[in-house]
């Protein structure tokens, strides 16, 4: 009988250090390249416009109307009188600032025209409607 001596093999193992390094780099890349948008918490369903262009204005007044007819100035709910006062104050500071009107698709046209009239009475002529 002959004895066969086999060399002792190391147990196979997976080195996960390079994998963790690659995952950390990917997570860092995604966090740096992520776009953070200023999303409001209003529950609006915006109407769709096929010919809508991209937003080129950086600073603007944002006025929204929800389906119940409630007005929001820069994300804060305001009454009609408070909206008029806020628009008048802003127009006194800068009458060239654009106004972005966001209205739910179920909103009555009366509410949107009220916003447009308030802006025009204050001297703000750059009025745009937001769509999706």
C-alpha positions in Angstrom: 0.0 0.0 0.0 1.3 3.4 -0.9 0.4 6.6 0.7 -0.5 9.5 -1.5 0.3 12.7 0.1 -1.8 15.6 -1.2 -0.7 19.1 -0.7 -2.9 21.0 1.8 -5.2 23.4 -0.1 -6.3 26.7 1.4 -10.0 27.1 1.8 -11.4 29.3 -1.0 -12.6 32.7 0.1 -14.1 35.8 -1.6 -12.4 39.1 -0.9 -15.2 41.6 -0.6 -13.0 44.7 0.1 -12.8 45.7 -3.6 -16.5 45.2 -4.0 -17.2 47.5 -1.1 -14.8 50.1 -2.5 -16.6 50.1 -5.8 -20.0 50.4 -4.2 -18.9 53.3 -2.1 -17.6 55.1 -5.2 -20.9 54.4 -7.0 -23.0 55.7 -4.1 -20.8 58.8 -3.9 -21.2 59.4 -7.6 -25.0 59.1 -7.5 -25.3 61.4 -4.5 -23.1 64.1 -6.2 -24.9 63.9 -9.6 -28.4 63.8 -8.1 -30.6 66.7 -8.9 -32.4 68.2 -6.0 -35.5 70.1 -7.0 -37.6 72.4 -5.0 -40.8 70.3 -4.8 -43.7 71.7 -3.0 -46.0 69.5 -1.0 -49.2 70.7 -2.7 -51.4 68.0 -4.2 -51.9 69.5 -7.6 -52.5 67.7 -10.9 -51.2 70.0 -13.5 -52.7 70.0 -17.0 -50.5 68.7 -19.8 -49.3 71.1 -22.5 -47.6 69.5 -25.5 -45.6 72.6 -26.5 -44.3 73.5 -23.1 -40.7 74.6 -23.0 -38.1 74.4 -20.3 -37.9 76.9 -17.4 -35.1 79.4 -18.1 -36.0 81.8 -15.2 -34.2 81.2 -11.9 -35.9 83.7 -9.6 -39.6 83.9 -9.8 -42.9 84.3 -7.9 -44.7 81.0 -7.5 -48.5 81.2 -7.1 -50.6 78.0 -7.0 -54.3 77.2 -6.9 -55.5 73.8 -5.8 -58.7 72.0 -6.9 -60.7 73.6 -4.0 -59.7 77.1 -5.0 -57.2 77.7 -2.2 -54.3 80.1 -3.1 -50.7 79.5 -2.2 -47.9 82.1 -2.5 -44.5 80.4 -2.5 -45.9 77.3 -1.0 -47.8 79.1 1.8 -51.6 79.2 1.9 -52.9 82.7 1.7 -56.3 84.5 1.3 -57.2 86.6 -1.7 -56.4 89.8 0.1 -53.0 88.5 1.4 -52.2 87.3 -2.1 -52.9 90.8 -3.5 -50.8 92.4 -0.8 -47.9 90.0 -1.3 -47.9 90.6 -5.1 -48.0 94.4 -4.6 -45.1 94.2 -2.2 -43.0 92.1 -4.6 -43.9 94.3 -7.5 -42.7 97.3 -5.5 -39.4 95.6 -5.0 -38.9 94.3 -8.6 -41.5 94.7 -11.3 -39.5 92.6 -13.8 -39.7 89.4 -11.8 -41.6 86.6 -13.6 -44.7 85.0 -12.1 -45.2 81.2 -12.4 -48.9 80.2 -12.0 -49.5 76.6 -11.1 -53.2 75.6 -11.1 -54.7 72.2 -10.7 -56.4 71.0 -13.8 -59.8 70.9 -11.9 -59.4 74.6 -10.9 -62.0 77.0 -12.2 -60.7 79.5 -14.8 -62.0 82.2 -12.5 -59.3 81.6 -10.0 -56.5 81.6 -12.6 -57.8 84.9 -14.2 -58.0 86.4 -10.7 -54.3 85.7 -10.2 -53.4 87.1 -13.6 -55.4 90.3 -12.9 -53.8 90.7 -9.5 -50.3 90.4 -11.1 -51.1 92.8 -14.0 -52.7 95.4 -11.7 -49.4 95.3 -9.7 -47.4 95.8 -12.9 -46.1 92.3 -13.3 -46.4 91.3 -16.9 -44.2 88.2 -17.1 -46.8 85.6 -16.3 -46.4 81.9 -17.2 -48.5 78.9 -16.6 -47.0 75.6 -15.3 -47.8 72.3 -16.9 -46.6 68.8 -16.7 
